[in-house]
Amino acid sequence: MLWSGYRFRTDVEDLETLWARLPDGAEIVVVMEPTRNAWVPLAAWFRRQGATVVMVPPEQSADLRAYYAKHTKTDRLDAQLLARLPLLHPDGLHPETGIGPGDPLKRAVKIRVGLVHRRTTCMQRLDALLEILGPAWVDALGSSMTQTAFKFLTRWANPHQVRRIGRARLARWFQKETRKQWGEQHAEAVVGAAEATLALWGPAGLDYEALAADIAVEATLALQLSQQIADLDDRIFDMYCEADPQQIVMSAPGVGKILAAQIRGRIGDPSRFTSLAAARSFSGLIPRKNSSGLSDSAGGPTKQGDACLRQALFSAADAARKTDPQLAARYQRLMCQTGRHHSSALCTIATVLLTRIVACMRSGTAYQLRDLDGQPISREQGRAIVTQRYQIPAEIRDARRTISKARSAQRISGPAGQTRSRHRSKTTPVLPSA
């Protein structure tokens, strides 16, 4: 240990002073722990000076730090620990050549996921506010609200106002906003919802003006978020085309423009993974493992990887199993023969799909659909094969729903400390193996 405890700031002057203290001609390895985004400009500066930057997972460094001082955490202790890591645990060092959160595609897809979550929250609050007026409003505007519904609620959420405007004017407004996709039918439903509210609450049973103002606030937020998401989608797709000019990720089944950009942005450079198993571990979809002696058990997914990537893979897997016969056969086996739940089976399919996508990205070849005999097929042929051979019987899905409800009820009403049943139901129908 040449020296320790040297403090510096992230500016060029302090960094150059630090660099001057290092031995001349030495091979410099900078070991960093990725806490928030403060490491990104530091890593870029050190790489520009010719140093090798390696990253240490925070969970790993925390465990090693507890070995040295279980109840102490200081910057001096962290620095000494990171300096010793190349000797203590060289396999735990991961060379970092990218800019992490500085990558525009990786950052943009994460922002989009956050915007979608905020819009979903606004829609839930809107649904709750409309329930005060009555159930007819949701039936008239639709449970999955469109931008037209948001625009309507920003202006006319007061039933008195809706009745004064009338069906004819509302029909013309709907036709103009939706290019004649909505018209007299929706206007009739909205006016009927307003009349039902007034009949239910009475003329002065509710402060309609205040409630309409609250609804307008949520609808305005949802409308603005929808517009931002639409603008961001165009920018994200342009960045995806630059990062994946052959559109290899989009060639996978179940992966469209949105999910392709999200998967490519969060994976980054596929060559940074030492193996395909490392890529699966990065997703957090691999099961927990607990084995010792003769005991060997697996739990749910670790969820220790990238949550944004995991969300995209789960959505893509649900669509891919309806197109790829190989994935459909595996899904059917998991559901019918091993008694897995739909979500559990999809996690397995998502892991397989990720492995294939990363393998295709590494080789630079597009995803090729094949049947169980290994023969190339088209997507239409794949869907036909899945529909004909690999559908899940209704009794299997009903049994899985019954078991899920029973386990949920047991977790709620079971004895204190008991979180889940240890025994699988023996009434689940299991199809004979082929």
Secondary structure, 3 states (H helix, E strand, C coil): CCCCCCCCCCCHHHHHHHHHCCCCCCCCEEEECCCCCCHHHHHHHHHHCCCEEEECCHHHHHHHHHHHCCCCCCHHHHHHHHHHHHHHCHHHCEECCCCHHHCHHHHHHHHHHHHHHHHHHHHHHHHHHHHHHCCHHHHHHCCCCCHHHHHHHHHCCCHHHHHHHCHHHHHHHHHHHHCCCCCHHHHHHHHHHHHHHHHHHCCCCCCHHHHHHHHHHHHHHHHHHHHHHHHHHHHHHHHHHHHCCCCCHHHCCCCCHHHHHHHHHHHCCHHHCCCHHHHHHHHCCCEEEEEECCEEEEEEECCCCCHHHHHHHHHHHHHHCCCCHHHHHHHHHHHHCCCCCHHHHHHHHHHHHHHHHHHHHHHCCCCCCECCCCCECCHHHHHHHHHHHCCCCHHHHHHHHHHHHHHHHHHHHCCCCCCCCCCCCCCCCCCCCC
